[in-house]
Amino acid sequence: MDTRRKSLRNGWLGLVLAWSVVRIAGAGIILRPYHVHLWGFALIEIVSSPIMAMASARLVYALRDHQLSRAALAGAVSLVAFAAPDVYLLQSGRGLPWVAYAVVIALMLCGATASVVGLRRQLLEASV
């Protein structure tokens, strides 16, 4: 792997981990009254975030290199790691108001959309 790819991958990993800290803090503040086990969420978030970051970076590189089977595997791993913390939140909260479910689902959709748009942009830049 060349130096540019390593730098991009490490930068992406840093951004994902920083966002994880924000998500954990937000969950601690907002969802505490609804009995969401913060340590469980934090553990899932901390474990799944680097997996998602690395898998999504591999997805970009595999698509850029036209390796579709590797891209499919990396995409599947990225999707599972991306959804795991949010699925935990939706499943573990007791007595969450419907608005909380709507917000978590909306954040999942926004994050997925931003990922697809970013992936598309990176692929277009790589093909030029």
Secondary structure as UniProt FT lines:
FT   HELIX           3..30
FT   HELIX           32..34
FT   HELIX           38..64
FT   TURN            65..66
FT   HELIX           68..92
FT   HELIX           98..127
//
